[in-house]
Amino acid sequence: GENVEQHPSTLSVQEGDSAVIKCTYSDSASNYFPWYKQELGKRPQLIIDIRSNVGEKKDQRIAVTLNKTAKHFSLHITETQPEDSAVYFCAASSYNQGGKLIFGQGTELSVKP
Amino acid sequence: NAGVTQTPKFQVLKTGQSMTLQCAQDMNHEYMSWYRQDPGMGLRLIHYSVGAGITDQGEVPNGYNVSRSTTEDFPLRLLSAAPSQTSVYFCASSRPGRSYNEQFFGPGTRLTVL
């Protein structure tokens, strides 16, 4: 089955700096890669996703890149702000697996003012 | 729309007790899933369903049962609770199809087993 590894487990940056979180997956059949943000005590919420036919996707300060050959994908947050502080999860799935997601272990991002 | 709802929000059980965690969605989503979240381990898939009458095991199914008699509801049953099942449980739903993979999560149930 699919296995997703996520690094680092914690990340501390200064406000305005960039943050990068990396994930690797094992199943070459996976073709959907979402990123979720979870604030303390809240539910996970989708912030961006990418499908296997695309190498990069951007949404304002957030971007995700995908390297299918190497089976890894990354989240990039530019111009970080204190409200970006949260736990971020990557996940992998495939369209024909009923939408089930296999998550990475999470990265706790702290943005210091 | 209420989205994905879960009850109860908090629950304390004694070892060996049974209970059912409720999950419902009003978005007519065919796919529903249960995850547990433990510190440092992310969200792990327990069971999932692709439609009424169809369920399958995820990464950590032992100790849990599910059924899906309607599109709206997907209850999770703990038959004999153990301290190792202390966790936060999230239910999620999504639509099938290449353009509809986003999973919507419920608010979670915090379960403590003593």
Chai-1 contact restraints between the chains, C-beta under 6 A:
chainA,res_idxA,chainB,res_idxB,connection_type,confidence,min_distance_angstrom,max_distance_angstrom,comment,restraint_id
A,Y32,B,N101,contact,1.0,0.0,6.0,A-B,restraint_1
A,R43,B,F105,contact,1.0,0.0,6.0,A-B,restraint_2
A,R43,B,P107,contact,1.0,0.0,6.0,A-B,restraint_3
A,R43,B,G108,contact,1.0,0.0,6.0,A-B,restraint_4
A,P44,B,F105,contact,1.0,0.0,6.0,A-B,restraint_5
A,L46,B,E102,contact,1.0,0.0,6.0,A-B,restraint_6
A,F89,B,G42,contact,1.0,0.0,6.0,A-B,restraint_7
A,Y95,B,R98,contact,1.0,0.0,6.0,A-B,restraint_8
A,G98,B,Y31,contact,1.0,0.0,6.0,A-B,restraint_9
A,G98,B,Y48,contact,1.0,0.0,6.0,A-B,restraint_10
A,G98,B,V50,contact,1.0,0.0,6.0,A-B,restraint_11
A,G99,B,Y31,contact,1.0,0.0,6.0,A-B,restraint_12
A,G99,B,S94,contact,1.0,0.0,6.0,A-B,restraint_13
A,G99,B,N101,contact,1.0,0.0,6.0,A-B,restraint_14
A,K100,B,S33,contact,1.0,0.0,6.0,A-B,restraint_15
A,K100,B,L45,contact,1.0,0.0,6.0,A-B,restraint_16
A,K100,B,Y48,contact,1.0,0.0,6.0,A-B,restraint_17
A,F103,B,G42,contact,1.0,0.0,6.0,A-B,restraint_18
A,F103,B,L43,contact,1.0,0.0,6.0,A-B,restraint_19
A,G104,B,G42,contact,1.0,0.0,6.0,A-B,restraint_20
A,Q105,B,G42,contact,1.0,0.0,6.0,A-B,restraint_21
A,G106,B,G42,contact,1.0,0.0,6.0,A-B,restraint_22
